[in-house]
Amino acid sequence: MNLGGPLNTIASAFNPRHNSLNALRLILAVLVIVSHSWPIGGYGIDPGYGDQDLGDWAVAGFFAISGYLITSSRISARSIGDYLWRRFLRIYPAFFVALVVVAFVIAPVSTLVLGETYNWGSGFSYVVNNAAVMIRQWGIEGTLANAPYPITWNGSAWTLFYEILCYLAAGFLVSFIPRRFLKPAMIAALIVCAIGTIATSSFGVELHAILELTARLGGFFAAGAIVYLYREQIPSHWAVAAGAVAVLVGVVSVGQFQALAGLPVAYLMMYLGSVLPLQKVGSVNDLSYGMYIYAFPVQQFLSLTFPDQQLPLPVFILVSVALTAPFAAASWFLLEKPLHRYRGLFSGRRPAPPLPAAAPQPARQS
C-alpha cells in the first residue's frame, strides 16, 4: 500500500510525552456519562450503533488504550514488582476511596433527601464485599428502591476487575515469555478472545461469566498490545484510519463488534492520540479516572433528587458532568496525584518531589 512520501508509523507519530490520549480518555469517560444518562435518569435505553450502546464503544476505547500503554509500561518497568506496584497505585486506592464515599457519603445523603433511614451495616458490607475490586454487592439495602435503575450504585466499576486481569495477563506474558515469542503470544490471545466471544454470542456456548467478559474486554486490550508491539511497522495515516472505520462498520453490520473490532478500535485510538491537537488536556491534571468511577453514583443521586424526569435529558447530562467533576478533581488532587510520587518505590528510585503546577507531565499509563 503506497501512502505517498516517507512512511510515518505509529512509533514515529506517537510521542509518549506529548499526545492526546489523556484527552481521549476524558472524552470516553464523558461518553459513558452520556450513555448512562438514559437508563439512570429513566429516559429509556442507551443510544448506540449496531448492537453496542455508546458506553460499550467507550469501554472498548479504554481497554484498547490500556493495552498499548500497559504493554509499554511492563516492558519498560525494571521488574514485575515495580510494574505491579505502579498498576496497584493507578487503580486501587482511588477505587477503594470511591467505595467508601458511596457507602458513607452519597448513599446516606440520598436517604436524607428522601426522608428515609440509612442501613449503615449494608453500607459497610458494600465496602467489604467489593474491596477486592470484583463487584459482589451491587446495591445497599434500603436505597435506590425508587430509582429508575435500582440495581446498583456504581454500574461502571465492574470493568475494573477485568482491567486488572488484563494487567496481570500482560505482566505475565512480558515477564515469562521470551521476547521473540511475545508478538505471536499476543496475537494468539486476541484470537482466543475472539473465538470465545463468537462462541458465546453466536453459537450459544455457555461460559462462566468471568471467562465470557474477560474474552469480550480482553480482546480490545490484546489489540492495543499488538498495536504497541508492531508500532514500528504500522503506518500512521488518515487512509489507514479511514480503512479502520470501514472495518468497524463491517463488523458491526454482522453483529461481531465485541469479537472483531479490537484492532480497528486500537488503531483509531492511537492514531487520534497522535494527531488530535489536545495534548494539553489532562497533561498535568488527568481527571478521566475520577470521572469514570464517580459518575454513576453521582447520576444515581441526581435521579433520586429529581425523579420522574423532572430535568430534561440534556440538562440531566450537563448537570451529571458538572457534579461529577468536583469528585474527580478531589480524587486526582487529594489521592491520585500525591500517590504518583511513590510509583518508583520498587524500582530503586526515591520518591520524586512534587512537580510545579505548570510543569507538563508525560501521558500517564492507564
N, C-alpha and C positions, 0 to 999 in steps of 0.2 A: 504493500500500500504506500504510494508516494504522496506524502503530505506536503511536499514542497519545502525547500530550504533545509537547513540542518535539523536533525532530529532533536526535538525537545522532549525529554522524558519526564515522568513523574518525579524522578530523583533530582533532576536539574531544575524543574519548575517549582517544586515544593521546598520552601525554606522552613526548617523545623523551628526557627526562632522568629519568623516573621510571616505569619499565614493567617487565614481567616477561619480556622477550624473552631476556635472558641466562639466566634460569632455564629457559625453554623450550628453549633450545639445549643446556643441560646435560642436561635430560631426554632430548632427542633423541639426544645422544651416548651416554647410558646405554642407551637403547633399541637403539642399534646394537650395543653390547656384548652385550646380552641376545640379540639376533638371531644374532650371530656365534658365540655360545657353542655352539650346536648343531653346526654343521659343524666348527668348530675343535676342540672337545672330543670329537668323534666320537659325538655323541648323536643324530644324524640331520639332517633337513632343517629349515632355519629355519622357525619358525612365521610365519603371516601371515594376511591376509584377502584373499580372492579370489586373483588370480594374483600378488599382491605380498607379499613377506615383510616382516617388521617393519622390517628395515633399509631397504627401499625406501621405506616410509612415512616413516621418519625423515629420509632424504636429501631426499625431496620437501619436507618441512618446512624443512630447512636452506636449500634453494635458494629457496623462496618468501620466507622471511625476508630472505635476502640480496638478492633482487630489490627489496624495499621499501627496505631500508636503503641499498643501494649506489646506487640511483637518487637517493635523498635526498642521499647523500654527494657524488655528482658535481654535482648541481645547486647545492649549497652550496659546493663547492670553488672556490677562486679561479682555478684554471687546470687544464688537463688534466694538466700535470706534477705539480701538487700532488695531484691525485686519484690518479694512477698511483703516486706515491711512497707515499701512505698505504696503497694496496692492496698494494704490494710489502711494506711493513713488516708488514702484517697476516698475510700468508700465507707469504712465502718464508723468512725467517730461521728460524722455528720448524720449518718443513718440512725445511729442509736439515739442521738440527741433529738432527732425528729420524732422517734417513737415516744420519748419522754414528753416532748412538747405536745404531741397529740393527746397522750393519755392524761396529762396533768394540767394542760392549759386549754387547748382548743376544744376538746370534748367536754370538759366540765363547764366551760363558759357557755357552750351551746345549750346545756341543760338549764343554766340560769336564764338564758334568753327565753326558753320555752316554759320556764316555771316548773321544771322537773327536778328530781333528786338524782344526783350522780352516784353511780356504783363505783366507789374507789377500788374495791377489790378486783373488779373486772378490768379497771384501768391498769392496775398493777400487773395482772396476768397478761394483759395485752403487750406490755413491755417485755415481760419474762418469756412469754411464748414465742415472741418474734425476734428476740435478741440475737438468735443465731442466723439472722437475715432471711432464712426461709420463713415465709409468712404462714403461720399455723393458726393464728387467731385473727380473723379479718375485722371483726367489729368489737364494740364494747357494749356490754349489756345495758339496756335501757336507753341507748342513744340511737339516732338515725331512724327510729321507727316511722316517723312521718316524712322522711326524706324521699324524693323521687327515686334515688338509688341507695337503698338501705343496706346494701351488702357489706360495705367496708368503709373505713375511714381513709384508707390510702390504697387505692387501686392501681397505683403506679409502682409501688415498692416491690411487687413480686418479681419484677425483671432483674432486680439487683442480685438475687440468688444465682440467676443464670449468667449474669455478668461475671460473678466471682468464679463460677465453674469454668467459664471461658478463660479467665485469668490463670486458673490452676492448670488447665489443659495447655495453654500457650507456654507457661512456665515449665511444665514437664517436657514438652516436645523440644523446646530450645535447649533445655538443660541436659537431657539424656539421649537425644538422638544426634548422631554425627551430623555435622553441618551440611555435608553433601547430600544427606537424605532428608533435610528439613523441607525443601520445596515439595518433593513427592509426598511427604507425610501430610503437609497442609492441604495439598490437592486431594489426597485420599480422605482427609477429614471432611472437606467440602462435599465430596461425592457421597460419603456415608450419611451426612446430614440431609442431602438432597433425596437420597433413596428412602431414608426414614420418614421424611416429611411427605413424599409422594405416596409411600405405602399407607400412611395413616389417613391422608386427606383424600386419596383417590381409590384406594383398594380396601378400605375398611379394616386394615390391620390394627389391632389394639396393642398399644404400647403403654407402659407406665407413664403417667402424666409428666414426670420429670424427664424421662427419655424423650418424649414427644416434643416438649418445649425446648429441651436442650438442642435437639436436632433443628427445630424451627429457627431459633435465635442464633445457635452456634454456626449455622451456615453463613450468616452475614458477617460474623466475627472472623470465621475462617477466610472468607472472601477478602476482607480487609487485610488479613495477614498475608494472603497471596499477593495482593497488590503491593504490599511493602516488599516482599521478597523478590518480586520481579520489577521493582520500581525503576531499575536502570534499563529495562528493556521495553517497558510500556510507554507508548507515546503520550504526551500531554498535548492534546489538540482538540479544537472545537469539533472537528469532524468525527473524532472517536467518541466524544461526548454525545454528539447527535446520534451516533450509532448505538450507544448505550441506552439512550432514551427510546430508540426504536425497539431494542430488545426488551426493555421494560414493558412497552405497550404490548408486545407479543406474548410475554409470559403471563401478563395479567389477563389478556384475552383468552388464554387457555386455562385460567384458574390455577396457575402454578407460581404465583408470586413468592410465597414463602420458600419454595424449593429451589427456584431457578434465578431469582432476582439478585442474589448476593453479589456477584461480580459487577454487574452494571451499576448497582447502588454504590458499591465500594469505589468504583472508578469515579462516578459522578461526585461523591463526597470529596475525594482527594483533588479532583480537577477543580471543583468550585473552591475548595480550600486554598488552592494555588492562585486562582485568577480573580476572585472577588476582592474588591478594594475595601475590605472590612477588617484589616489587620489590627486596627486599634481597638476594636470592640472586644472586650474581655481580655486584652493582652496584659493588663495589670490586675484587674479585678474580675474574676470569672464567676458569674452568678448562675451559670447554667445548671449545675448540680443541685444547688439550693432551690432553684425554680422547679426542678423536676420532683424533688422529694417533698416539697411543701404545697404544691399547687392543689393536689387532690383534697387534702383535709381542709384547706382554705376554701375551696369551692363547695365542699360539703357544708361547711359552716355558713357560707353565703346562701346556699339553697334553703337552709333551715331558717335563716333570718328573714329571707324574702321568699316565702313559699308561694306556690301556685303561679309561678311565672310572673310575679309582680314586676320584675325587671325585664325589659325587652332583651332578647338574646344578645345583640351587640353590646348592650350595657353590661350584661352579666359577664361577658368575655373580658371587656375592658376593666371592670372592677376586679375580676379574678386575677388578672395580671398585675394590677396596681396593688392589691392586697398581698399577693404572694411575694412581690419584690422585696418588701422590708424583711420578711423571714429569710429570703435567700441572701440578702445583704448581711443580716446578722450571722447567718451560718458561715458566710465567707470571712467576714472581718473578725468575728469572735472565735472561730474554730478552724476552718479550713486553712486560711492564710497563715495564722500563727503556727499550725502544725507542720507547714511546709519547711520550717526551719529544721525539723528533725528527720527529714527524708533520708539524710545520709548517715543515720545513726549506725547502720550495719555495713557501711561502705568504708569505714576507717576515717571518715571525714568529720570534723567538728561541725556542730550546728551553725549554719550561716546566720550572720546578723540580719535583722530586718532590712529590706530594701527601702530606699527612699520612695515616697508615694508616687513620684513622677517617673521612676525608673521603669523601663519596659522589661517584661519577663518573657522567657520563651513560652511557646504554647505548651500547656500542661498535658501530661499523659493522662488519658481518660481512665 
